[in-house]
Amino acid sequence: MPRPRRNRGFLIPVLAIAAAAAVLVIAGIAGYVVFRVLPNVPALDAVTDYRPKIPLRIYTADNVLIGEFGEEHRDFVPIKKIPDLMKKSLLAIEDARFYEHGAIDWKRAAGAVGSNLRGGFGSGGASTITMQVARNFFLSREKRLSRKINEIALAYKIEGALSKDEILELYMNQIYLGQRAYGFSSAARIYFNKPLDQLSIAEMAMLAGLPQNPARHNPVANPKRARERQHAVLGRMRTLDYITEEQYQKALAEPLRVNQRGVQEFGTHAEYVAELARQAVYSQFKEDAYTKGIKVYTTILKPEQDAAYASVRRNVLQYDQRHGWRGPEDHMDLPGDAAEREDAIADTLGKRPVSDGLIPAVVLSVSGKSVKVETVDGDNVTLSGAGLRFAQAGLSSGAKESMRLAPGAIIRVAKDAKDNWSVTQVPQVAAAFVAIDADTGAYHALVGGFDYNFQKFNHVTQAWRQPGSGMKPFIYSAAVDKGYSPGTLILDAPLDMPGEDAGKTWSPQNDDNKYDGPITMRRALAESKNVASVRLLRAITVPYAHDFIGRFGFDPAREPQNLTLALGTGAATPLQMAGAYAVFANGGYRVQPYLIARIEDADGKIIQQTKASSEHTDEQRVLDARNAFITDSMLRDVTRYGTGAAATKALGRSDLAGKTGTTSDAMDGWFSGYGGNVVAVAWMGYDEPRSLGGREFGATLALPIWIDYMRVALAKRPPQEERAEPEGVVRENDDWVYAEFAETPALRGIDTDQPVDPNAPPADGTQPAAPPGTPGQPQPQQQQPSNTLF
């Protein structure tokens, strides 16, 4: 049967109408683009003159990152420094034809059109890297046709202004990748604590999978989905021959060690240092400090900072262990349902402050000889034997409810170097440590407290505490200036004097309640004799000593103007103590402690620099060289046979000098000293002052911190030779004295040539205050100092 002939006359008008309609649509779209879109396309300054928000970064003197401040964690890495496989892993999953297309990948776009027709606009996308740059810099992420048209127009404009490498560089430094990380370099540090060029293929693929949905594919929040996305990236890389089959299989099998807290880890614990530097930079640059890529290089030395941090932690924990178990931190109800229990434990422990090595845990069950706990990391740990010894009091049947280890108790556990677990607790006592260069004042190490996560208060610069016997060297130095000699005899015998209240007496006492009769000034300082020190101050007069100690940097307004000055009842910060002892260490010069060596902009240009010289000027001299020499010789004897003798025994050096300090009722424990041109001060006490214990002293509390630090700080510093005697000092009675005061009998003894009258007023005519720690003599409270020395 013959086929019917088509009516070509009918088709021609239909095709013409369709063609005309298509032309009209195209013309309409073109007109819309020309007249509505293109005129409103923003200028490309944001990409052609790219200035990313780079946070403030703080470094040690040896270039170790210790702090980062800013809303966006970001590094800018030039494209040529980004590893090739990092780029390929991203392109494999996001835009494989990036270097071939001109802003739009029409092959992918065609597939996306079909998807959109089936599922509605926005159900399928074919955004190229260039289109994503356009969206990230200029547009919202709303799924509207008008936004897509603007995105395409911008993409072409960007392609016309920048090279492909420049576009990819922008993208890889700007894109948000979760956990406040912007750009792949920052993400590498946040998720893996590695620089970008040290990532494995598996780690690169994990990061490359994040741009599509940083929340959904975040390895911290959603490890399962992140792993699935990573496998998709690796599959694309293998399909495109970016990696070999061997590399592919190895990457699939590689276990990822993701930083589960999603918080950047720094090269050393120097949180208090970083905060001090941040405050100083912010005061100068305000909000620009957090966005302009400023780099701050401090004077802190990583090995010494590590030693200071470890020493404070170790000795505070040892003190805490000596004084017993206080009970669990808190208690929670454990749901009966296993899944609900896991969620509740994770939620509760996740809210506990993190403390290095002190891991939060919940007690799951308790038997006679073992305790099972679940840690914040989800590990189940069974504690027994030695691991429970510290908290044994919480296991007895008669234990108080507040002390008891029972299911639901929130405690801390720790693991030693041999992977043995034990119960521990967060100490309540506070501590501080600071070390500076004796000649320049540059900080070497600073630890403002036991743990910055628990307390931001910086005890080095902000805690005004009684220095106790740590003030005695300055009284003895004043006596040397008055003409007394270390060989001067002082009567070490009970002393009663009128107190502030009528009819009452004040009787200073030696810590050990032992009295040795006439002793030399040198021995009185070495053994920290309280009564002899009060007699010495009475002899030189309080007004003279009060004025004299001001030259060391102490605040006269915070120092008592009575005989308790000899016992250190005033107030000083550990930083002030370090600066004051530096005067003895460097031969009589006052140095300004400083923290910031230099500040650089994002391009490495030096904005500010501190050039401290070890050569001193006459303007810096606050103490006669003879006085510094003589007082130093007495301070060395403190560490040889006096209250600080443990230092010389432990470190085996002859150039150590310093002084212990213990306040009334042992509310503060100090050691301030120096060696090898490093001045260091350690302190321990409670924030709300109370006794540290009847058997605790500066020698048991602070001196061990000082020794542990100095063991590291002085390891490569040879012992300094004995100081050469300066001109103007002579030997008399086998000790040093100023030449002009030699053979002056009146200065050779204090209260040793006549009976002691307990009712006699002080030589300076002042009335001594009541003993520190008694009613009317409150401990000085911690306050913000008027300024902080940098």
C-alpha positions in Angstrom: 0.0 0.0 0.0 1.5 3.3 -1.0 2.6 5.6 1.9 0.6 8.9 2.2 2.5 12.0 1.3 3.3 14.4 4.1 1.6 17.8 4.0 4.8 19.8 3.9 2.8 23.0 3.5 1.4 22.4 7.0 4.8 21.8 8.6 6.5 24.9 7.3 4.3 27.4 9.1 4.6 25.4 12.4 8.4 25.2 12.2 8.5 28.9 11.4 6.4 29.7 14.4 8.5 27.5 16.6 11.7 29.1 15.3 10.3 32.5 15.7 9.3 31.7 19.3 12.7 30.3 20.0 14.3 33.5 18.6 12.0 35.6 20.7 12.9 33.6 23.9 16.6 33.8 23.1 16.2 37.5 22.3 14.3 38.0 25.5 16.9 36.2 27.6 19.6 38.1 25.8 17.8 41.3 26.4 17.3 40.5 30.0 21.0 39.6 30.4 22.1 42.8 28.5 19.8 45.3 30.1 19.0 43.9 33.5 21.8 41.5 34.5 25.0 42.9 33.1 24.5 46.5 34.3 24.0 45.1 37.8 26.9 42.7 37.8 29.2 43.9 40.6 32.8 45.1 40.0 35.3 42.4 40.5 37.5 44.2 43.0 36.8 41.5 45.6 38.5 38.9 43.4 41.0 40.9 41.4 42.2 42.6 44.6 41.6 39.7 46.9 42.2 40.5 50.6 41.1 37.5 52.7 40.3 37.9 56.3 43.4 36.3 57.9 43.4 36.0 61.7 46.0 37.3 64.1 48.6 34.7 64.8 51.0 34.6 67.8 54.4 32.8 67.6 57.3 32.0 69.9 60.7 33.4 69.2 61.6 30.1 67.6 58.6 30.4 65.2 56.1 28.0 66.9 52.4 28.9 66.6 50.9 29.4 70.0 47.7 31.4 69.3 45.2 32.4 66.7 42.5 35.0 67.0 39.8 35.9 64.5 36.3 34.8 63.4 37.7 32.9 60.4 40.5 30.4 60.7 42.3 31.0 57.4 45.7 30.7 55.7 46.4 32.1 52.3 48.5 29.6 50.3 49.6 30.5 46.7 48.4 28.1 44.1 51.9 26.9 43.2 52.4 25.8 46.9 49.2 23.8 47.0 50.1 20.1 46.5 49.1 18.8 43.0 47.0 15.9 44.4 45.1 18.3 46.6 44.1 20.3 43.6 43.2 17.1 41.6 41.2 15.6 44.4 39.1 18.8 44.5 38.7 19.1 40.8 37.8 15.4 40.5 34.7 15.8 42.5 33.8 19.4 41.9 34.9 20.3 38.3 37.0 17.8 36.4 36.9 19.9 33.2 37.9 23.1 35.0 40.9 23.8 32.8 39.0 23.0 29.6 35.7 25.0 29.8 35.2 28.7 29.7 33.3 29.4 33.0 30.4 26.9 32.2 30.7 23.2 31.6 27.9 22.7 29.1 28.2 19.0 29.1 27.4 18.9 32.8 24.9 21.7 32.4 22.9 19.6 29.9 22.6 16.8 32.4 21.6 19.3 35.2 18.8 20.7 32.9 17.3 17.2 32.7 17.5 16.8 36.4 15.9 20.1 37.0 13.0 19.4 34.6 12.3 16.2 36.4 12.7 17.4 40.0 12.1 21.1 39.8 14.7 23.9 39.7 17.5 23.4 42.1 17.3 19.6 42.2 20.3 19.2 40.0 23.4 21.5 39.7 26.4 21.8 37.5 28.2 24.7 39.1 31.8 25.0 38.1 34.6 26.3 40.3 34.3 29.7 38.6 30.6 29.8 39.3 31.1 28.9 42.9 33.7 31.7 43.2 31.1 34.1 41.8 28.5 32.8 44.3 30.8 32.8 47.3 32.1 36.3 46.8 29.0 38.1 45.5 25.8 36.2 45.7 23.5 34.3 48.0 22.9 30.5 47.8 19.1 30.8 47.2 17.8 28.6 44.4 16.3 31.1 42.0 16.6 31.4 38.3 17.6 35.0 38.5 20.4 34.2 40.9 21.6 31.5 38.5 21.7 33.9 35.6 23.6 36.4 37.6 26.0 33.7 38.7 26.7 32.7 35.0 27.2 36.3 34.0 29.6 36.8 36.9 31.5 33.6 36.1 32.2 34.8 32.5 33.3 38.1 33.8 35.7 36.4 36.3 37.1 34.1 33.6 37.8 37.2 31.5 39.7 38.9 34.3 41.6 36.1 35.9 43.6 33.1 34.8 42.4 29.6 35.7 45.2 29.2 38.3 44.1 32.5 39.9 40.5 31.4 40.1 41.4 28.1 41.6 43.7 29.9 44.1 40.8 32.1 45.2 38.5 29.1 45.6 40.9 27.0 47.6 41.7 29.8 50.0 38.1 31.2 50.4 35.8 28.3 50.6 34.2 27.4 54.0 35.0 23.9 55.1 33.4 23.6 58.6 34.7 24.1 62.1 35.3 27.8 61.4 38.0 26.8 58.8 38.2 28.7 55.6 40.4 27.4 52.9 42.1 24.0 52.6 45.3 25.0 54.5 43.3 26.0 57.5 41.1 22.9 57.3 44.2 20.7 57.2 45.3 22.1 60.5 41.9 22.0 62.1 41.0 18.5 61.1 44.4 16.8 61.0 46.7 19.2 62.8 49.0 19.1 59.7 50.3 21.5 57.1 48.7 21.1 53.7 51.8 19.6 52.1 51.9 16.8 54.7 48.4 15.3 54.0 48.0 11.8 52.8 45.8 11.1 49.7 43.1 9.8 52.0 43.2 13.1 54.0 43.1 15.2 50.9 40.1 13.3 49.6 38.3 13.9 52.9 38.9 17.6 52.7 37.9 17.7 49.0 34.5 16.2 49.9 33.6 19.1 52.2 32.7 22.0 49.9 29.4 20.4 48.8 28.1 20.4 52.3 30.5 21.2 55.2 27.9 20.4 57.8 26.7 17.1 56.3 30.2 15.8 55.4 32.1 17.1 58.5 34.3 14.3 59.8 34.0 15.7 63.4 30.2 15.9 63.4 29.3 13.2 60.8 32.3 10.7 60.4 30.2 8.1 58.6 28.9 10.6 55.9 32.3 12.1 55.7 33.8 8.7 55.0 31.2 8.0 52.3 31.9 11.3 50.6 35.7 10.6 50.8 35.2 7.3 49.0 33.3 9.1 46.3 36.2 11.5 45.8 38.7 8.7 45.7 36.6 6.8 43.2 36.6 9.9 40.9 40.3 10.3 41.3 40.9 6.7 40.3 38.5 7.0 37.3 40.3 10.0 36.0 43.7 8.3 36.6 44.8 10.9 39.1 45.9 8.0 41.3 47.0 4.5 40.7 45.0 1.4 41.8 47.6 0.8 44.6 47.2 4.4 45.9 43.4 4.0 45.6 43.3 0.8 47.7 45.7 2.2 50.2 43.7 5.4 50.7 40.4 3.4 51.1 42.0 1.3 53.8 43.8 4.2 55.6 42.3 4.9 59.1 41.9 8.7 59.6 43.0 10.3 62.8 40.7 13.3 62.8 41.0 15.9 65.6 37.7 15.0 67.1 37.4 18.3 69.0 37.8 20.3 65.7 40.0 22.8 67.6 43.4 23.8 66.3 46.3 22.4 68.4 49.3 24.6 68.9 53.0 23.9 69.2 53.2 24.5 72.9 50.9 25.4 75.8 51.3 29.1 76.0 47.6 30.3 76.2 48.4 33.0 78.8 51.2 34.3 76.6 49.0 34.4 73.5 46.3 36.3 75.4 48.8 38.9 76.7 50.0 39.4 73.1 46.5 39.6 71.8 45.6 42.3 74.3 48.7 44.4 73.3 48.0 44.1 69.6 44.3 44.8 69.9 45.0 48.0 71.9 47.0 49.2 68.9 45.1 47.9 65.8 41.6 47.3 67.2 39.4 45.1 65.0 42.0 45.1 62.1 44.1 42.9 64.4 41.8 40.0 63.7 41.4 40.2 59.9 44.6 41.7 58.4 46.9 38.7 58.8 49.1 40.3 61.5 51.8 38.1 62.9 53.3 38.6 66.4 56.6 37.1 67.4 57.1 36.9 71.2 60.3 36.4 73.1 59.1 33.1 74.5 61.3 30.1 73.8 59.4 26.8 73.1 61.7 24.4 75.0 61.6 26.6 78.1 57.8 27.2 77.8 57.3 23.5 77.5 59.4 23.0 80.6 57.6 25.7 82.6 54.1 24.3 81.6 55.0 20.8 82.5 56.7 21.8 85.8 53.7 23.8 87.0 51.3 21.0 86.0 53.3 18.3 87.6 54.0 20.1 90.9 50.5 21.4 91.3 49.1 17.9 90.8 51.6 16.5 93.3 50.6 19.1 95.9 46.9 18.2 95.2 47.6 14.5 95.6 49.4 15.1 98.9 46.2 16.7 100.2 43.7 14.0 99.3 40.6 13.2 97.3 37.8 15.8 97.4 35.2 13.7 95.7 33.5 13.7 92.2 33.1 16.9 90.3 29.4 16.3 89.8 26.8 13.6 89.3 24.4 12.6 86.5 21.4 10.3 86.2 22.2 7.3 83.9 19.2 6.4 81.6 18.3 2.7 81.5 18.2 2.6 77.7 21.6 2.0 76.2 21.3 4.5 73.3 19.9 7.2 75.6 22.6 6.6 78.1 25.3 7.0 75.5 23.8 10.3 74.3 23.4 11.6 77.8 27.0 10.7 78.7 28.4 12.3 75.6 26.3 15.5 76.1 27.3 15.8 79.8 31.0 15.1 79.4 31.2 17.3 76.3 30.3 20.3 78.5 33.1 19.7 80.9 36.2 22.0 80.5 39.0 20.2 78.7 42.3 19.9 80.7 45.4 18.4 79.4 45.7 14.8 80.6 42.8 15.1 83.0 40.1 13.3 81.1 36.4 13.7 82.1 34.6 10.3 82.7 31.4 9.0 84.1 31.3 6.0 86.5 29.2 3.2 85.0 29.6 0.6 87.7 31.4 -0.1 91.0 32.4 -3.4 92.4 34.5 -4.2 95.5 37.9 -3.8 93.8 37.2 -2.1 90.4 35.4 0.8 88.9 34.2 1.0 85.3 34.0 4.4 83.6 33.3 5.8 80.2 35.5 8.7 79.1 34.6 11.8 77.1 36.1 10.0 74.0 33.7 7.1 74.4 36.3 4.6 75.7 35.3 2.2 78.5 38.0 1.9 81.1 38.2 -0.4 84.1 40.2 1.0 87.1 41.6 -1.2 89.8 44.5 -1.5 92.2 46.9 1.4 92.1 44.5 3.2 89.8 42.0 3.6 92.6 44.4 4.3 95.5 44.0 8.1 95.4 40.2 7.9 95.6 40.1 4.9 98.0 38.2 7.1 100.5 35.3 7.3 98.0 34.9 3.5 97.9 34.5 2.8 101.6 31.0 2.0 102.8 31.1 4.9 105.3 32.1 7.5 102.7 30.2 10.7 102.7 27.8 11.2 99.8 29.9 14.0 98.4 33.0 11.8 98.4 31.5 8.6 97.0 32.4 6.9 93.8 29.0 5.6 92.6 27.4 5.1 89.2 26.7 8.5 87.6 29.7 10.2 89.4 31.6 12.6 87.1 35.3 12.3 87.7 38.7 12.7 86.0 41.0 9.9 85.0 44.5 10.0 83.7 46.7 7.6 81.7 50.5 7.4 82.4 53.2 6.6 79.9 52.6 2.9 80.3 48.9 3.2 79.5 47.9 2.6 83.1 44.7 4.5 84.1 44.1 6.1 87.5 41.6 8.4 89.2 42.7 12.0 89.6 41.0 15.4 90.0 41.3 19.0 88.9 43.4 20.9 91.5 41.8 23.8 93.3 45.1 25.5 94.1 46.5 28.1 91.8 50.1 28.6 90.6 52.1 30.8 88.4 55.6 30.9 86.8 57.5 33.5 84.9 61.1 33.6 83.6 62.9 36.5 82.0 66.3 37.4 80.7 68.2 39.2 83.4 69.9 41.6 81.0 67.1 42.4 78.5 63.9 41.7 80.3 62.7 39.4 77.5 60.2 36.8 78.7 61.5 33.2 78.3 58.4 31.4 79.7 55.1 32.4 81.3 52.5 30.2 82.8 49.6 32.2 84.3 47.8 29.4 86.0 47.3 25.7 86.2 44.9 25.6 83.2 43.7 28.4 80.9 40.6 26.5 80.1 39.5 26.6 83.7 40.7 30.1 84.6 41.7 33.0 82.3 43.0 35.0 85.2 46.7 35.5 84.7 48.4 35.1 88.1 51.8 36.3 86.7 50.6 39.8 85.9 47.3 40.1 87.8 47.7 38.4 91.2 48.8 40.7 94.0 50.0 38.4 96.7 52.1 38.7 99.9 55.7 37.9 98.9 56.6 36.8 102.5 60.3 36.1 103.0 60.9 36.8 99.3 61.0 40.5 100.3 63.9 40.0 102.8 66.7 40.4 100.2 65.6 43.9 99.5 65.6 44.8 103.2 69.1 43.3 103.5 70.2 45.2 100.4 69.0 48.4 102.1 71.0 47.5 105.1 74.1 47.0 102.9 73.5 50.5 101.5 73.4 51.8 105.1 76.8 50.3 105.7 76.0 47.0 107.3 77.9 43.9 106.2 76.9 40.3 105.7 79.2 39.7 108.6 77.2 42.0 110.9 75.9 40.2 113.9 72.2 40.3 114.7 70.6 38.9 117.8 68.3 36.0 117.0 66.2 35.9 120.1 62.5 36.4 121.0 61.3 39.9 120.5 58.2 41.5 122.0 57.1 45.0 120.9 53.9 47.1 121.4 51.2 46.2 119.0 48.6 48.4 117.4 46.1 47.9 120.2 46.9 49.4 123.6 48.2 46.9 126.0 48.9 44.2 123.4 52.3 43.2 122.1 53.5 42.0 118.7 56.0 39.1 118.8 57.4 38.1 115.5 58.5 34.5 115.4 60.8 32.3 113.4 59.0 29.6 111.4 60.6 26.8 113.3 60.4 28.6 116.7 64.2 28.1 117.0 66.5 30.9 118.0 70.3 30.9 117.7 71.5 34.0 119.5 73.9 36.3 117.7 74.2 35.3 114.1 75.6 37.0 111.0 73.4 38.9 108.6 74.4 36.4 105.9 73.2 33.4 107.9 70.0 35.2 108.9 69.1 35.6 105.3 70.1 32.2 104.3 68.0 30.6 107.0 65.2 33.2 106.6 65.2 34.3 110.2 62.1 36.4 110.8 63.1 38.0 114.1 66.6 38.9 113.0 65.1 40.5 109.9 62.7 42.6 111.9 65.7 43.7 114.1 67.6 44.6 111.0 64.7 46.7 109.6 64.3 48.4 112.9 68.0 49.4 112.8 67.9 50.9 109.3 64.4 52.4 109.9 61.2 51.6 108.1 61.0 54.9 106.1 64.5 54.3 104.7 63.7 50.7 103.7 60.3 51.6 102.3 61.8 54.2 100.1 64.7 52.0 99.1 62.6 49.1 97.8 60.8 51.4 95.3 63.9 51.4 93.1 63.3 47.6 92.4 59.9 48.3 90.9 57.6 47.6 93.9 54.6 49.8 94.3 55.2 51.8 97.6 51.4 52.2 98.1 51.1 48.4 98.4 53.9 48.0 100.9 53.3 48.5 104.7 55.1 51.3 106.5 55.9 49.4 109.6 58.1 46.5 110.7 56.0 43.8 109.0 57.7 45.1 105.8 60.6 42.8 106.7 58.2 39.8 106.6 56.7 40.6 103.2 53.2 41.6 104.2 52.8 43.9 101.3 51.7 42.9 97.8 53.5 42.1 94.6 52.9 40.1 91.4 55.2 37.4 90.2 56.2 39.6 87.3 57.2 42.4 89.7 59.3 39.9 91.7 61.0 38.7 88.6 61.9 42.3 87.6 63.1 43.0 91.1 65.4 40.0 91.4 66.8 40.8 87.9 68.5 43.8 89.5 70.6 41.5 91.7 71.2 39.1 88.8 72.5 41.7 86.3 74.6 43.8 88.7 72.3 46.6 89.6 70.2 47.6 86.6 66.5 47.9 86.3 65.1 46.2 83.1 61.6 46.5 81.6 60.1 43.0 81.1 58.8 42.7 77.5 57.0 40.1 75.6 56.7 41.1 72.0 59.9 41.0 69.9 58.3 42.2 66.6 55.0 42.5 64.7 54.7 41.8 61.0 51.9 42.5 58.5 50.5 39.8 56.2 53.3 40.4 53.7 56.0 40.0 56.3 56.8 43.7 56.6 57.9 44.6 60.1 55.4 47.0 61.7 57.0 47.2 65.1 60.1 45.8 66.7 61.7 45.8 70.1 65.4 46.0 70.1 66.6 45.3 73.6 70.3 45.5 74.3 72.1 43.5 76.9 74.4 46.5 77.3 73.1 48.6 80.2 73.0 52.4 80.5 73.7 54.6 83.5 70.0 55.6 83.4 69.1 52.0 84.1 71.3 51.7 87.2 69.2 51.6 90.4 71.6 49.8 92.7 75.3 50.4 93.5 77.4 47.7 91.8 78.9 47.0 95.2 75.5 46.4 96.7 74.5 44.0 93.9 77.7 42.1 94.4 77.3 41.7 98.1 73.6 40.9 98.1 74.2 38.4 95.3 76.8 36.6 97.4 74.2 36.3 100.2 71.5 35.0 97.9 73.9 32.3 96.6 74.3 31.1 100.1 70.5 30.7 100.4 70.8 28.1 97.6 74.0 26.5 99.0 73.1 25.8 102.6 69.9 27.8 103.4 66.2 27.3 102.7 66.9 27.0 99.0 69.7 24.4 99.2 67.6 21.9 97.3 68.3 23.9 94.1 72.1 23.5 94.2 71.7 19.8 95.2 69.3 19.1 92.3 71.0 21.2 89.6 74.6 20.8 90.6 75.6 24.4 89.8 77.4 27.0 91.8 75.9 30.1 90.1 72.4 29.7 91.6 70.9 32.4 93.8 67.5 33.1 95.2 65.1 33.2 98.1 62.2 31.1 99.3 59.0 32.9 100.5 56.3 31.6 102.8 53.7 33.9 104.2 51.9 33.7 107.5 49.9 30.5 107.9 51.5 29.3 104.6 48.9 31.1 102.4 51.5 31.7 99.7 54.6 29.8 98.7 57.3 31.4 96.6 60.7 30.9 95.1 62.4 33.8 93.3 65.9 33.3 91.9 68.3 33.2 89.1 71.2 31.4 87.4 72.8 31.5 84.0 71.4 34.9 83.4 67.8 33.6 83.7 65.5 35.0 86.4 62.6 32.9 87.3 59.8 33.2 89.9 57.4 30.4 91.0 54.3 30.9 93.2 51.5 28.7 94.6 48.4 29.6 96.6 44.6 29.6 96.6 42.7 32.4 94.8 40.7 32.9 98.0 43.7 32.9 100.4 43.8 30.1 102.8 46.5 27.9 104.3 48.3 25.6 102.0 49.0 23.3 104.9 51.0 23.4 108.1 53.9 21.4 106.6 54.0 23.4 103.3 56.6 26.1 102.6 58.0 27.9 99.7 60.7 25.2 99.6 58.0 22.5 99.2 55.6 24.4 97.0 57.4 26.7 94.6 61.0 25.6 94.7 60.3 22.3 92.9 58.6 24.2 90.1 61.7 26.4 89.8 64.1 23.5 89.8 62.3 21.5 87.2 62.2 24.5 84.8 65.8 25.5 85.4 67.0 22.0 84.7 65.9 22.6 81.1 66.6 26.3 80.8 70.2 26.0 82.1 71.0 22.7 80.3 73.0 24.5 77.6 74.1 27.5 79.7 77.5 26.9 81.4 77.7 28.0 85.0 78.7 31.6 85.4 82.0 32.2 87.3 81.9 33.9 90.6 81.5 37.7 90.2 84.7 39.8 90.3 84.6 42.1 93.3 83.9 45.7 92.2 86.0 48.6 93.3 85.1 50.0 96.6 84.5 46.8 98.6 86.9 45.3 101.2 87.0 42.3 103.4 86.4 42.8 107.1 85.7 40.0 109.6 85.9 37.5 106.7 83.1 39.2 104.8 82.4 42.1 102.4 81.7 45.7 103.3 81.8 49.0 101.6 85.3 50.5 102.0 84.0 53.7 103.6 82.2 51.8 106.3 85.1 49.5 107.2 86.1 49.6 110.8 82.9 51.2 111.9 82.1 49.5 115.2 78.6 50.8 115.5 77.7 48.9 112.3 79.1 45.6 113.4 76.2 44.4 115.6 72.5 44.8 116.0 71.0 44.3 119.5 74.0 42.1 120.4 75.9 44.5 122.8 73.1 45.3 125.2 70.1 43.5 126.8 66.9 43.4 124.7 64.2 45.5 126.2 60.9 44.0 124.9 59.0 47.2 125.7 61.4 49.5 123.8 59.9 51.3 120.8 61.4 50.6 117.4 64.5 52.7 116.5 62.5 54.6 113.9 59.8 55.6 116.3 57.0 53.9 114.4 54.5 51.5 115.9 54.6 48.0 114.3 51.5 46.5 112.9 49.9 43.4 114.2 51.3 40.2 112.8 50.2 39.3 109.3 47.2 37.0 109.1 45.6 38.2 112.4 42.4 40.4 112.6 43.1 43.8 111.2 45.7 42.4 108.7 43.7 40.9 105.8 45.4 39.3 102.9 45.7 41.5 99.9 43.1 40.5 97.3 43.8 39.8 93.6 43.3 42.9 91.5 44.0 44.0 88.0 47.3 45.9 88.0 47.3 49.5 86.6 49.4 48.3 83.7 51.0 45.2 82.4 54.6 45.3 81.3 55.4 44.1 77.8 
